[in-house]
Amino acid sequence: MELYSGHINKLIEELASLPGIGEKSAQRLAFYIINMPTDRVERLSKTLVEARGNVRYCKECYTLTDRESCPICENPHRNHRLIMVVENPRDLAAYEKTGKYEGVYHVLHGCISPMLGIGPGDIRLKELMVRLEGDIEEVIIATNSSLEGETTAMYISKLVKPTGIKVTRIASGVPVGGDLENIDEVTLLRALEGRVEL
Ligand code: ZN
């Protein structure tokens, strides 16, 4: 027997398919949405569609942005010869929040994980190598300190070294397995300042 109406079931199913949302949360959200004023529901669905339709990858660093290039890549006051490699836009945001990093970024959108079948070709590594053909002074590898993050860091360092560009790795003050986005700004800055050459 169906417990709820078909529409509610469908809504619960859609919500439950999102990461981090279990069956119970999905039910709670579904009933919340059903009770929201119609105009708010319309605004929410419009926002979802517009975000999906208009957000794209920056043509330089591959973070998510509304324009062809993100505001960081377009900023002439940033040091464009210094590239920090991060796993995802959330890690980029974590470093931006410190307000102390003056270089630009490169967002990989993942990391190498043999366990999950994610190889070097599945992340934005080729794009990084293209950027390194330009006038670059240093590549700072700021992938997470998880096994996958370390594997990715070693892989990148091997790729970059022959180019003669300086390659550094953020200090291991960052807790092992810790997501960069959950680490406080002081720790992030310390990790950045204490970076070591690979
Ligand atoms: Zn960018």
py3Dmol code that shows the C-alpha trace and the ligand (Angstrom):
import py3Dmol

protein = """\
ATOM      1  CA  MET A   1       0.000   0.000   0.000  1.00  0.00           C
ATOM      2  CA  GLU A   2       1.232   3.467  -0.838  1.00  0.00           C
ATOM      3  CA  LEU A   3       1.536   5.517   2.324  1.00  0.00           C
ATOM      4  CA  TYR A   4       1.464   8.898   0.623  1.00  0.00           C
ATOM      5  CA  SER A   5       0.102  10.307  -2.611  1.00  0.00           C
ATOM      6  CA  GLY A   6       2.040   9.555  -5.753  1.00  0.00           C
ATOM      7  CA  HIS A   7       3.256  13.153  -5.995  1.00  0.00           C
ATOM      8  CA  ILE A   8       4.609  13.157  -2.460  1.00  0.00           C
ATOM      9  CA  ASN A   9       6.292   9.803  -3.002  1.00  0.00           C
ATOM     10  CA  LYS A  10       7.947  11.138  -6.121  1.00  0.00           C
ATOM     11  CA  LEU A  11       9.121  14.253  -4.285  1.00  0.00           C
ATOM     12  CA  ILE A  12      10.531  12.171  -1.418  1.00  0.00           C
ATOM     13  CA  GLU A  13      12.291   9.928  -3.908  1.00  0.00           C
ATOM     14  CA  GLU A  14      13.908  12.895  -5.714  1.00  0.00           C
ATOM     15  CA  LEU A  15      15.058  14.509  -2.481  1.00  0.00           C
ATOM     16  CA  ALA A  16      16.404  11.228  -1.102  1.00  0.00           C
ATOM     17  CA  SER A  17      18.556  10.833  -4.197  1.00  0.00           C
ATOM     18  CA  LEU A  18      20.556  13.939  -3.218  1.00  0.00           C
ATOM     19  CA  PRO A  19      23.843  13.394  -1.374  1.00  0.00           C
ATOM     20  CA  GLY A  20      23.621  13.479   2.408  1.00  0.00           C
ATOM     21  CA  ILE A  21      19.832  13.308   2.459  1.00  0.00           C
ATOM     22  CA  GLY A  22      18.438  10.090   3.876  1.00  0.00           C
ATOM     23  CA  GLU A  23      14.894   8.818   3.692  1.00  0.00           C
ATOM     24  CA  LYS A  24      13.800  10.591   6.900  1.00  0.00           C
ATOM     25  CA  SER A  25      15.236  13.974   5.916  1.00  0.00           C
ATOM     26  CA  ALA A  26      13.684  13.587   2.487  1.00  0.00           C
ATOM     27  CA  GLN A  27      10.276  13.015   4.053  1.00  0.00           C
ATOM     28  CA  ARG A  28      10.682  16.003   6.346  1.00  0.00           C
ATOM     29  CA  LEU A  29      11.728  18.251   3.454  1.00  0.00           C
ATOM     30  CA  ALA A  30       8.929  16.951   1.235  1.00  0.00           C
ATOM     31  CA  PHE A  31       6.258  17.791   3.792  1.00  0.00           C
ATOM     32  CA  TYR A  32       7.887  21.138   4.446  1.00  0.00           C
ATOM     33  CA  ILE A  33       7.772  21.950   0.735  1.00  0.00           C
ATOM     34  CA  ILE A  34       4.153  20.825   0.436  1.00  0.00           C
ATOM     35  CA  ASN A  35       3.253  23.296   3.175  1.00  0.00           C
ATOM     36  CA  MET A  36       5.244  26.189   1.765  1.00  0.00           C
ATOM     37  CA  PRO A  37       3.356  29.055   0.070  1.00  0.00           C
ATOM     38  CA  THR A  38       3.106  28.381  -3.681  1.00  0.00           C
ATOM     39  CA  ASP A  39       5.177  31.451  -4.606  1.00  0.00           C
ATOM     40  CA  ARG A  40       8.076  30.277  -2.457  1.00  0.00           C
ATOM     41  CA  VAL A  41       7.994  26.846  -4.075  1.00  0.00           C
ATOM     42  CA  GLU A  42       7.999  28.526  -7.475  1.00  0.00           C
ATOM     43  CA  ARG A  43      10.958  30.680  -6.477  1.00  0.00           C
ATOM     44  CA  LEU A  44      12.855  27.630  -5.245  1.00  0.00           C
ATOM     45  CA  SER A  45      12.270  25.628  -8.406  1.00  0.00           C
ATOM     46  CA  LYS A  46      13.153  28.643 -10.567  1.00  0.00           C
ATOM     47  CA  THR A  47      16.379  29.114  -8.603  1.00  0.00           C
ATOM     48  CA  LEU A  48      17.306  25.456  -9.131  1.00  0.00           C
ATOM     49  CA  VAL A  49      16.679  25.590 -12.856  1.00  0.00           C
ATOM     50  CA  GLU A  50      18.486  28.910 -13.284  1.00  0.00           C
ATOM     51  CA  ALA A  51      21.509  27.802 -11.266  1.00  0.00           C
ATOM     52  CA  ARG A  52      21.782  24.597 -13.270  1.00  0.00           C
ATOM     53  CA  GLY A  53      21.327  26.433 -16.552  1.00  0.00           C
ATOM     54  CA  ASN A  54      23.659  29.349 -15.948  1.00  0.00           C
ATOM     55  CA  VAL A  55      26.512  28.128 -13.812  1.00  0.00           C
ATOM     56  CA  ARG A  56      29.502  26.984 -15.807  1.00  0.00           C
ATOM     57  CA  TYR A  57      33.180  26.199 -15.427  1.00  0.00           C
ATOM     58  CA  CYS A  58      35.631  29.087 -15.484  1.00  0.00           C
ATOM     59  CA  LYS A  59      37.686  28.735 -18.657  1.00  0.00           C
ATOM     60  CA  GLU A  60      40.896  29.323 -16.699  1.00  0.00           C
ATOM     61  CA  CYS A  61      40.629  27.607 -13.342  1.00  0.00           C
ATOM     62  CA  TYR A  62      37.502  25.452 -13.786  1.00  0.00           C
ATOM     63  CA  THR A  63      35.741  26.622 -10.679  1.00  0.00           C
ATOM     64  CA  LEU A  64      32.005  27.206 -10.996  1.00  0.00           C
ATOM     65  CA  THR A  65      31.012  30.682 -12.090  1.00  0.00           C
ATOM     66  CA  ASP A  66      28.246  32.629 -13.835  1.00  0.00           C
ATOM     67  CA  ARG A  67      30.577  34.020 -16.455  1.00  0.00           C
ATOM     68  CA  GLU A  68      33.229  32.826 -18.861  1.00  0.00           C
ATOM     69  CA  SER A  69      35.973  33.590 -16.348  1.00  0.00           C
ATOM     70  CA  CYS A  70      35.531  33.709 -12.577  1.00  0.00           C
ATOM     71  CA  PRO A  71      36.136  36.939 -10.609  1.00  0.00           C
ATOM     72  CA  ILE A  72      39.419  35.570  -9.214  1.00  0.00           C
ATOM     73  CA  CYS A  73      40.899  34.831 -12.643  1.00  0.00           C
ATOM     74  CA  GLU A  74      39.697  38.203 -13.892  1.00  0.00           C
ATOM     75  CA  ASN A  75      41.269  40.095 -11.003  1.00  0.00           C
ATOM     76  CA  PRO A  76      44.468  41.837 -12.200  1.00  0.00           C
ATOM     77  CA  HIS A  77      45.654  42.244  -8.608  1.00  0.00           C
ATOM     78  CA  ARG A  78      45.973  38.495  -8.078  1.00  0.00           C
ATOM     79  CA  ASN A  79      49.284  36.796  -8.754  1.00  0.00           C
ATOM     80  CA  HIS A  80      48.546  34.777 -11.881  1.00  0.00           C
ATOM     81  CA  ARG A  81      51.957  33.062 -11.739  1.00  0.00           C
ATOM     82  CA  LEU A  82      50.991  31.283  -8.526  1.00  0.00           C
ATOM     83  CA  ILE A  83      48.481  28.454  -8.951  1.00  0.00           C
ATOM     84  CA  MET A  84      46.951  26.567  -6.041  1.00  0.00           C
ATOM     85  CA  VAL A  85      45.514  23.201  -7.040  1.00  0.00           C
ATOM     86  CA  VAL A  86      42.409  22.220  -5.063  1.00  0.00           C
ATOM     87  CA  GLU A  87      39.985  19.317  -5.338  1.00  0.00           C
ATOM     88  CA  ASN A  88      36.719  21.241  -5.563  1.00  0.00           C
ATOM     89  CA  PRO A  89      35.136  24.720  -5.456  1.00  0.00           C
ATOM     90  CA  ARG A  90      34.387  24.298  -1.731  1.00  0.00           C
ATOM     91  CA  ASP A  91      38.108  24.008  -0.992  1.00  0.00           C
ATOM     92  CA  LEU A  92      38.712  27.106  -3.095  1.00  0.00           C
ATOM     93  CA  ALA A  93      36.084  28.925  -1.029  1.00  0.00           C
ATOM     94  CA  ALA A  94      37.795  27.814   2.191  1.00  0.00           C
ATOM     95  CA  TYR A  95      41.087  29.401   1.095  1.00  0.00           C
ATOM     96  CA  GLU A  96      39.350  32.501  -0.209  1.00  0.00           C
ATOM     97  CA  LYS A  97      37.727  32.976   3.188  1.00  0.00           C
ATOM     98  CA  THR A  98      41.169  33.397   4.757  1.00  0.00           C
ATOM     99  CA  GLY A  99      41.557  36.494   2.567  1.00  0.00           C
ATOM    100  CA  LYS A 100      45.335  35.984   2.600  1.00  0.00           C
ATOM    101  CA  TYR A 101      46.010  34.007  -0.549  1.00  0.00           C
ATOM    102  CA  GLU A 102      46.916  36.218  -3.491  1.00  0.00           C
ATOM    103  CA  GLY A 103      47.450  33.701  -6.256  1.00  0.00           C
ATOM    104  CA  VAL A 104      44.910  31.978  -8.471  1.00  0.00           C
ATOM    105  CA  TYR A 105      43.515  28.442  -8.359  1.00  0.00           C
ATOM    106  CA  HIS A 106      43.027  25.318 -10.400  1.00  0.00           C
ATOM    107  CA  VAL A 107      40.035  23.177  -9.502  1.00  0.00           C
ATOM    108  CA  LEU A 108      40.458  19.463 -10.280  1.00  0.00           C
ATOM    109  CA  HIS A 109      36.863  18.433  -9.538  1.00  0.00           C
ATOM    110  CA  GLY A 110      37.886  15.298  -7.712  1.00  0.00           C
ATOM    111  CA  CYS A 111      41.033  13.369  -7.000  1.00  0.00           C
ATOM    112  CA  ILE A 112      42.646  10.210  -8.252  1.00  0.00           C
ATOM    113  CA  SER A 113      41.108   7.192  -6.556  1.00  0.00           C
ATOM    114  CA  PRO A 114      42.011   3.749  -7.881  1.00  0.00           C
ATOM    115  CA  MET A 115      39.468   2.289  -5.436  1.00  0.00           C
ATOM    116  CA  LEU A 116      36.629   4.253  -7.021  1.00  0.00           C
ATOM    117  CA  GLY A 117      38.026   3.837 -10.496  1.00  0.00           C
ATOM    118  CA  ILE A 118      38.834   7.540 -10.847  1.00  0.00           C
ATOM    119  CA  GLY A 119      41.983   7.965 -12.895  1.00  0.00           C
ATOM    120  CA  PRO A 120      44.061  11.011 -13.902  1.00  0.00           C
ATOM    121  CA  GLY A 121      41.948  11.393 -17.044  1.00  0.00           C
ATOM    122  CA  ASP A 122      38.787  11.869 -14.975  1.00  0.00           C
ATOM    123  CA  ILE A 123      39.892  15.085 -13.265  1.00  0.00           C
ATOM    124  CA  ARG A 124      41.020  18.424 -14.712  1.00  0.00           C
ATOM    125  CA  LEU A 125      44.699  17.543 -14.968  1.00  0.00           C
ATOM    126  CA  LYS A 126      45.166  18.000 -18.704  1.00  0.00           C
ATOM    127  CA  GLU A 127      43.763  21.500 -18.288  1.00  0.00           C
ATOM    128  CA  LEU A 128      46.294  22.204 -15.549  1.00  0.00           C
ATOM    129  CA  MET A 129      49.170  21.117 -17.764  1.00  0.00           C
ATOM    130  CA  VAL A 130      47.946  23.454 -20.513  1.00  0.00           C
ATOM    131  CA  ARG A 131      47.996  26.333 -18.043  1.00  0.00           C
ATOM    132  CA  LEU A 132      51.551  25.469 -17.042  1.00  0.00           C
ATOM    133  CA  GLU A 133      52.709  26.214 -20.564  1.00  0.00           C
ATOM    134  CA  GLY A 134      52.261  29.860 -19.628  1.00  0.00           C
ATOM    135  CA  ASP A 135      54.437  31.969 -17.338  1.00  0.00           C
ATOM    136  CA  ILE A 136      53.995  30.137 -14.014  1.00  0.00           C
ATOM    137  CA  GLU A 137      56.293  30.419 -11.028  1.00  0.00           C
ATOM    138  CA  GLU A 138      54.840  27.969  -8.520  1.00  0.00           C
ATOM    139  CA  VAL A 139      52.190  25.277  -8.254  1.00  0.00           C
ATOM    140  CA  ILE A 140      50.876  24.760  -4.728  1.00  0.00           C
ATOM    141  CA  ILE A 141      49.202  21.387  -4.310  1.00  0.00           C
ATOM    142  CA  ALA A 142      46.413  21.749  -1.778  1.00  0.00           C
ATOM    143  CA  THR A 143      44.560  18.485  -2.229  1.00  0.00           C
ATOM    144  CA  ASN A 144      43.211  16.894   0.958  1.00  0.00           C
ATOM    145  CA  SER A 145      45.478  14.833   3.183  1.00  0.00           C
ATOM    146  CA  SER A 146      43.412  11.706   2.530  1.00  0.00           C
ATOM    147  CA  LEU A 147      45.041   8.760   0.759  1.00  0.00           C
ATOM    148  CA  GLU A 148      43.431   9.888  -2.514  1.00  0.00           C
ATOM    149  CA  GLY A 149      44.536  13.489  -1.960  1.00  0.00           C
ATOM    150  CA  GLU A 150      48.137  12.376  -1.339  1.00  0.00           C
ATOM    151  CA  THR A 151      48.096  10.073  -4.362  1.00  0.00           C
ATOM    152  CA  THR A 152      46.873  12.973  -6.487  1.00  0.00           C
ATOM    153  CA  ALA A 153      49.528  15.294  -5.051  1.00  0.00           C
ATOM    154  CA  MET A 154      52.318  12.841  -5.885  1.00  0.00           C
ATOM    155  CA  TYR A 155      50.943  12.345  -9.367  1.00  0.00           C
ATOM    156  CA  ILE A 156      50.768  16.095 -10.041  1.00  0.00           C
ATOM    157  CA  SER A 157      54.228  16.693  -8.652  1.00  0.00           C
ATOM    158  CA  LYS A 158      55.647  14.047 -11.027  1.00  0.00           C
ATOM    159  CA  LEU A 159      53.881  15.737 -13.938  1.00  0.00           C
ATOM    160  CA  VAL A 160      54.963  19.259 -13.061  1.00  0.00           C
ATOM    161  CA  LYS A 161      58.591  18.656 -12.063  1.00  0.00           C
ATOM    162  CA  PRO A 162      59.957  18.124 -15.594  1.00  0.00           C
ATOM    163  CA  THR A 163      58.599  21.568 -16.540  1.00  0.00           C
ATOM    164  CA  GLY A 164      61.007  23.172 -14.065  1.00  0.00           C
ATOM    165  CA  ILE A 165      58.171  24.985 -12.307  1.00  0.00           C
ATOM    166  CA  LYS A 166      58.427  24.974  -8.511  1.00  0.00           C
ATOM    167  CA  VAL A 167      55.992  22.486  -6.927  1.00  0.00           C
ATOM    168  CA  THR A 168      55.000  22.741  -3.280  1.00  0.00           C
ATOM    169  CA  ARG A 169      52.615  20.843  -1.015  1.00  0.00           C
ATOM    170  CA  ILE A 170      50.674  22.489   1.801  1.00  0.00           C
ATOM    171  CA  ALA A 171      51.987  21.485   5.233  1.00  0.00           C
ATOM    172  CA  SER A 172      50.571  18.428   6.902  1.00  0.00           C
ATOM    173  CA  GLY A 173      49.148  20.488   9.764  1.00  0.00           C
ATOM    174  CA  VAL A 174      45.845  19.749   8.117  1.00  0.00           C
ATOM    175  CA  PRO A 175      44.278  16.763   9.909  1.00  0.00           C
ATOM    176  CA  VAL A 176      44.561  13.498   8.022  1.00  0.00           C
ATOM    177  CA  GLY A 177      41.452  12.764   6.021  1.00  0.00           C
ATOM    178  CA  GLY A 178      40.063  16.179   6.900  1.00  0.00           C
ATOM    179  CA  ASP A 179      38.082  17.980   4.265  1.00  0.00           C
ATOM    180  CA  LEU A 180      39.681  21.360   3.629  1.00  0.00           C
ATOM    181  CA  GLU A 181      36.340  23.104   3.870  1.00  0.00           C
ATOM    182  CA  ASN A 182      35.878  21.987   7.476  1.00  0.00           C
ATOM    183  CA  ILE A 183      39.215  23.300   8.651  1.00  0.00           C
ATOM    184  CA  ASP A 184      39.459  26.674  10.344  1.00  0.00           C
ATOM    185  CA  GLU A 185      41.150  29.593   8.638  1.00  0.00           C
ATOM    186  CA  VAL A 186      44.154  29.749  10.956  1.00  0.00           C
ATOM    187  CA  THR A 187      44.995  26.105  10.271  1.00  0.00           C
ATOM    188  CA  LEU A 188      44.586  26.645   6.541  1.00  0.00           C
ATOM    189  CA  LEU A 189      46.899  29.643   6.594  1.00  0.00           C
ATOM    190  CA  ARG A 190      49.473  27.749   8.611  1.00  0.00           C
ATOM    191  CA  ALA A 191      49.307  24.893   6.110  1.00  0.00           C
ATOM    192  CA  LEU A 192      49.787  27.335   3.262  1.00  0.00           C
ATOM    193  CA  GLU A 193      52.641  29.241   4.861  1.00  0.00           C
ATOM    194  CA  GLY A 194      54.379  26.026   5.911  1.00  0.00           C
ATOM    195  CA  ARG A 195      54.232  24.506   2.440  1.00  0.00           C
ATOM    196  CA  VAL A 196      57.237  22.461   1.427  1.00  0.00           C
ATOM    197  CA  GLU A 197      58.876  21.989  -1.931  1.00  0.00           C
ATOM    198  CA  LEU A 198      58.362  18.552  -3.465  1.00  0.00           C
TER     199      LEU A 198
END
"""
ligand_1 = """\
1
ZN
Zn 38.741 31.103 -12.636
"""
view = py3Dmol.view(width=600, height=400)
view.addModel(protein, "pdb")
view.setStyle({"model": 0}, {"cartoon": {"style": "trace"}})
view.addModel(ligand_1, "xyz")
view.setStyle({"model": 1}, {"stick": {}})
view.zoomTo()
view.show()
